Amino acid sequence: MRAAVVAALASTARRSFCRTLLQSSLLRSPWSTFQHRGVKVHGSDVRPGNVVERKGRLYEVVKAEHNQQGRGSAMIQVELRDVESGNKVNARFNTDESIEKIFVEEKFFTCMCTMDDEVALIDPNTFEQIDVKRDLFGKAAAFLKEDMKVMLRLFNDKPLSGSVPKHVACTVVDTPHVAKGASVTPVEKRALLDNGLTVKVPTFIENGEVILINTEDHTYMKRAKE
């Protein structure tokens, strides 16, 4: 009787140990285990960059905005990009609507160079090269430059979207000089950057200066050396 109790306790201990080991493994590498699985979330939990399944198709969430319909229930206005075709569609989710969210892998790469409509990236760990479309980065593609660390979101090894650092240093190529003491001094002025974008900057910024730009909304932050 005593031997049976000891054996049962030993068996329980082994199961507990295996369960702990498995949970630890899942936490270390969730992508390898869950890449083909999803989870149900509410519409209010949907965020840009998420991949969701609707009517048998996969969509990446490009934009998501909360919208209160008078006294009615709150809605989430979303812009979706079809993963297969690349086509964009608009949709609305109820905040309490059940949405199938798909797990994706987020992986960092180093930008080697840009070639017309393609970007050459390299995995800093394996040194494996991958070429992707510039369109994956959306408007942020203008900020791509050599040696920049970027992130790709992948599903079953297929790139879905890419992102650049939130803050990027750019050089002012051309901006008008604003004389001090002018009767009407503007608060901001336009500046052409070395990547071809035009942004608004403070009047004290001059040609040749390096400034930090927020890549999410293309706004001036500060001088790069401040």
Contacts in CASP RR format, 6 or more apart in sequence:
PFRMAT RR
TARGET T0000
AUTHOR 0000-0000-0000
METHOD contacts of the structure
MODEL  1
MRAAVVAALASTARRSFCRTLLQSSLLRSPWSTFQHRGVKVHGSDVRPGN
VVERKGRLYEVVKAEHNQQGRGSAMIQVELRDVESGNKVNARFNTDESIE
KIFVEEKFFTCMCTMDDEVALIDPNTFEQIDVKRDLFGKAAAFLKEDMKV
MLRLFNDKPLSGSVPKHVACTVVDTPHVAKGASVTPVEKRALLDNGLTVK
VPTFIENGEVILINTEDHTYMKRAKE
25 33 0 8 1.000
26 33 0 8 1.000
30 103 0 8 1.000
31 103 0 8 1.000
31 105 0 8 1.000
34 103 0 8 1.000
35 103 0 8 1.000
35 104 0 8 1.000
35 105 0 8 1.000
35 155 0 8 1.000
35 156 0 8 1.000
36 156 0 8 1.000
37 103 0 8 1.000
38 53 0 8 1.000
38 100 0 8 1.000
38 101 0 8 1.000
38 102 0 8 1.000
38 103 0 8 1.000
39 100 0 8 1.000
39 101 0 8 1.000
39 103 0 8 1.000
40 98 0 8 1.000
40 99 0 8 1.000
40 100 0 8 1.000
40 101 0 8 1.000
41 98 0 8 1.000
41 99 0 8 1.000
41 101 0 8 1.000
42 95 0 8 1.000
42 96 0 8 1.000
42 97 0 8 1.000
42 98 0 8 1.000
42 99 0 8 1.000
43 76 0 8 1.000
43 93 0 8 1.000
43 94 0 8 1.000
43 95 0 8 1.000
43 96 0 8 1.000
43 97 0 8 1.000
43 98 0 8 1.000
43 99 0 8 1.000
44 66 0 8 1.000
44 74 0 8 1.000
44 76 0 8 1.000
44 95 0 8 1.000
44 96 0 8 1.000
45 99 0 8 1.000
45 101 0 8 1.000
46 52 0 8 1.000
46 61 0 8 1.000
46 64 0 8 1.000
46 76 0 8 1.000
46 78 0 8 1.000
46 93 0 8 1.000
46 99 0 8 1.000
46 101 0 8 1.000
47 61 0 8 1.000
47 64 0 8 1.000
48 61 0 8 1.000
48 62 0 8 1.000
48 63 0 8 1.000
48 64 0 8 1.000
49 60 0 8 1.000
49 61 0 8 1.000
49 62 0 8 1.000
49 153 0 8 1.000
49 161 0 8 1.000
50 60 0 8 1.000
50 61 0 8 1.000
50 101 0 8 1.000
51 58 0 8 1.000
51 59 0 8 1.000
51 60 0 8 1.000
51 61 0 8 1.000
51 83 0 8 1.000
51 101 0 8 1.000
51 102 0 8 1.000
51 104 0 8 1.000
51 153 0 8 1.000
51 155 0 8 1.000
51 160 0 8 1.000
52 58 0 8 1.000
52 59 0 8 1.000
52 61 0 8 1.000
52 80 0 8 1.000
52 99 0 8 1.000
52 100 0 8 1.000
52 101 0 8 1.000
52 102 0 8 1.000
53 59 0 8 1.000
53 100 0 8 1.000
53 102 0 8 1.000
54 80 0 8 1.000
54 91 0 8 1.000
54 100 0 8 1.000
57 82 0 8 1.000
57 83 0 8 1.000
57 84 0 8 1.000
58 82 0 8 1.000
58 83 0 8 1.000
58 84 0 8 1.000
58 102 0 8 1.000
58 155 0 8 1.000
59 80 0 8 1.000
59 81 0 8 1.000
59 82 0 8 1.000
59 83 0 8 1.000
59 89 0 8 1.000
60 80 0 8 1.000
60 81 0 8 1.000
60 83 0 8 1.000
60 153 0 8 1.000
60 160 0 8 1.000
60 161 0 8 1.000
61 78 0 8 1.000
61 79 0 8 1.000
61 80 0 8 1.000
62 78 0 8 1.000
62 79 0 8 1.000
62 80 0 8 1.000
62 81 0 8 1.000
62 88 0 8 1.000
63 77 0 8 1.000
63 78 0 8 1.000
63 79 0 8 1.000
64 76 0 8 1.000
64 77 0 8 1.000
64 78 0 8 1.000
64 79 0 8 1.000
65 76 0 8 1.000
65 77 0 8 1.000
65 78 0 8 1.000
66 74 0 8 1.000
66 75 0 8 1.000
66 76 0 8 1.000
66 77 0 8 1.000
66 95 0 8 1.000
67 74 0 8 1.000
67 75 0 8 1.000
67 76 0 8 1.000
67 77 0 8 1.000
67 92 0 8 1.000
68 74 0 8 1.000
68 75 0 8 1.000
69 75 0 8 1.000
73 94 0 8 1.000
73 95 0 8 1.000
73 96 0 8 1.000
74 94 0 8 1.000
74 95 0 8 1.000
75 92 0 8 1.000
75 93 0 8 1.000
75 94 0 8 1.000
75 95 0 8 1.000
76 92 0 8 1.000
76 93 0 8 1.000
76 94 0 8 1.000
76 95 0 8 1.000
77 90 0 8 1.000
77 92 0 8 1.000
78 90 0 8 1.000
78 91 0 8 1.000
78 92 0 8 1.000
78 93 0 8 1.000
79 88 0 8 1.000
79 89 0 8 1.000
79 90 0 8 1.000
80 88 0 8 1.000
80 89 0 8 1.000
80 90 0 8 1.000
80 91 0 8 1.000
81 87 0 8 1.000
81 88 0 8 1.000
81 161 0 8 1.000
82 88 0 8 1.000
82 89 0 8 1.000
83 155 0 8 1.000
83 158 0 8 1.000
83 160 0 8 1.000
93 99 0 8 1.000
102 155 0 8 1.000
104 153 0 8 1.000
104 154 0 8 1.000
104 155 0 8 1.000
104 160 0 8 1.000
105 153 0 8 1.000
105 154 0 8 1.000
105 155 0 8 1.000
106 151 0 8 1.000
106 152 0 8 1.000
106 153 0 8 1.000
106 154 0 8 1.000
107 123 0 8 1.000
107 151 0 8 1.000
107 152 0 8 1.000
107 154 0 8 1.000
108 124 0 8 1.000
108 149 0 8 1.000
108 150 0 8 1.000
108 151 0 8 1.000
108 152 0 8 1.000
109 121 0 8 1.000
109 122 0 8 1.000
109 123 0 8 1.000
109 124 0 8 1.000
109 130 0 8 1.000
109 149 0 8 1.000
109 150 0 8 1.000
109 151 0 8 1.000
109 152 0 8 1.000
110 121 0 8 1.000
110 122 0 8 1.000
110 124 0 8 1.000
110 147 0 8 1.000
110 148 0 8 1.000
110 149 0 8 1.000
110 150 0 8 1.000
111 119 0 8 1.000
111 120 0 8 1.000
111 121 0 8 1.000
111 144 0 8 1.000
111 145 0 8 1.000
111 146 0 8 1.000
111 147 0 8 1.000
111 148 0 8 1.000
111 149 0 8 1.000
111 150 0 8 1.000
112 120 0 8 1.000
112 121 0 8 1.000
112 122 0 8 1.000
112 129 0 8 1.000
112 146 0 8 1.000
113 119 0 8 1.000
113 120 0 8 1.000
113 146 0 8 1.000
114 120 0 8 1.000
114 134 0 8 1.000
114 144 0 8 1.000
117 133 0 8 1.000
117 134 0 8 1.000
117 135 0 8 1.000
118 131 0 8 1.000
118 132 0 8 1.000
118 133 0 8 1.000
118 134 0 8 1.000
119 131 0 8 1.000
119 132 0 8 1.000
119 133 0 8 1.000
119 134 0 8 1.000
119 136 0 8 1.000
119 137 0 8 1.000
119 141 0 8 1.000
119 144 0 8 1.000
120 129 0 8 1.000
120 130 0 8 1.000
120 131 0 8 1.000
121 129 0 8 1.000
121 130 0 8 1.000
121 131 0 8 1.000
121 132 0 8 1.000
121 150 0 8 1.000
121 152 0 8 1.000
122 128 0 8 1.000
122 129 0 8 1.000
122 130 0 8 1.000
123 129 0 8 1.000
123 130 0 8 1.000
130 159 0 8 1.000
132 152 0 8 1.000
132 159 0 8 1.000
132 162 0 8 1.000
134 141 0 8 1.000
134 144 0 8 1.000
135 141 0 8 1.000
136 152 0 8 1.000
136 159 0 8 1.000
136 160 0 8 1.000
136 161 0 8 1.000
136 162 0 8 1.000
137 144 0 8 1.000
137 150 0 8 1.000
137 161 0 8 1.000
137 162 0 8 1.000
137 163 0 8 1.000
137 164 0 8 1.000
139 218 0 8 1.000
140 162 0 8 1.000
140 163 0 8 1.000
140 164 0 8 1.000
140 215 0 8 1.000
140 216 0 8 1.000
142 195 0 8 1.000
142 196 0 8 1.000
142 197 0 8 1.000
143 164 0 8 1.000
143 168 0 8 1.000
143 170 0 8 1.000
143 195 0 8 1.000
143 213 0 8 1.000
143 215 0 8 1.000
144 150 0 8 1.000
144 164 0 8 1.000
145 168 0 8 1.000
145 195 0 8 1.000
148 164 0 8 1.000
148 165 0 8 1.000
148 168 0 8 1.000
149 165 0 8 1.000
150 162 0 8 1.000
150 163 0 8 1.000
150 164 0 8 1.000
150 165 0 8 1.000
151 162 0 8 1.000
151 163 0 8 1.000
152 159 0 8 1.000
152 160 0 8 1.000
152 161 0 8 1.000
152 162 0 8 1.000
153 159 0 8 1.000
153 160 0 8 1.000
153 161 0 8 1.000
153 162 0 8 1.000
154 160 0 8 1.000
164 215 0 8 1.000
165 215 0 8 1.000
166 214 0 8 1.000
166 215 0 8 1.000
166 216 0 8 1.000
167 212 0 8 1.000
167 213 0 8 1.000
167 214 0 8 1.000
167 215 0 8 1.000
167 221 0 8 1.000
168 212 0 8 1.000
168 213 0 8 1.000
168 215 0 8 1.000
169 210 0 8 1.000
169 211 0 8 1.000
169 212 0 8 1.000
169 213 0 8 1.000
169 224 0 8 1.000
170 193 0 8 1.000
170 194 0 8 1.000
170 195 0 8 1.000
170 197 0 8 1.000
170 210 0 8 1.000
170 211 0 8 1.000
170 212 0 8 1.000
170 213 0 8 1.000
171 193 0 8 1.000
171 194 0 8 1.000
171 208 0 8 1.000
171 209 0 8 1.000
171 210 0 8 1.000
171 211 0 8 1.000
172 191 0 8 1.000
172 192 0 8 1.000
172 193 0 8 1.000
172 194 0 8 1.000
172 201 0 8 1.000
172 205 0 8 1.000
172 206 0 8 1.000
172 207 0 8 1.000
172 208 0 8 1.000
172 209 0 8 1.000
172 210 0 8 1.000
172 211 0 8 1.000
173 191 0 8 1.000
173 192 0 8 1.000
173 193 0 8 1.000
173 194 0 8 1.000
173 196 0 8 1.000
173 207 0 8 1.000
173 208 0 8 1.000
174 191 0 8 1.000
174 192 0 8 1.000
174 207 0 8 1.000
175 189 0 8 1.000
175 190 0 8 1.000
175 191 0 8 1.000
175 192 0 8 1.000
175 201 0 8 1.000
175 205 0 8 1.000
175 206 0 8 1.000
175 207 0 8 1.000
176 189 0 8 1.000
176 190 0 8 1.000
177 206 0 8 1.000
178 185 0 8 1.000
178 186 0 8 1.000
178 189 0 8 1.000
178 203 0 8 1.000
185 203 0 8 1.000
186 203 0 8 1.000
187 202 0 8 1.000
187 203 0 8 1.000
188 200 0 8 1.000
188 201 0 8 1.000
188 202 0 8 1.000
188 203 0 8 1.000
189 200 0 8 1.000
189 201 0 8 1.000
189 202 0 8 1.000
189 203 0 8 1.000
189 205 0 8 1.000
190 198 0 8 1.000
190 199 0 8 1.000
190 200 0 8 1.000
190 201 0 8 1.000
191 198 0 8 1.000
191 199 0 8 1.000
191 200 0 8 1.000
191 201 0 8 1.000
191 205 0 8 1.000
191 211 0 8 1.000
191 220 0 8 1.000
192 198 0 8 1.000
193 199 0 8 1.000
193 213 0 8 1.000
197 213 0 8 1.000
197 218 0 8 1.000
199 213 0 8 1.000
199 218 0 8 1.000
199 219 0 8 1.000
199 220 0 8 1.000
200 219 0 8 1.000
200 220 0 8 1.000
201 211 0 8 1.000
201 220 0 8 1.000
202 220 0 8 1.000
205 211 0 8 1.000
205 220 0 8 1.000
205 223 0 8 1.000
209 223 0 8 1.000
210 223 0 8 1.000
210 224 0 8 1.000
210 225 0 8 1.000
211 220 0 8 1.000
211 221 0 8 1.000
211 222 0 8 1.000
211 223 0 8 1.000
211 224 0 8 1.000
212 220 0 8 1.000
212 221 0 8 1.000
212 222 0 8 1.000
212 223 0 8 1.000
212 224 0 8 1.000
213 219 0 8 1.000
213 220 0 8 1.000
213 221 0 8 1.000
214 220 0 8 1.000
214 221 0 8 1.000
END
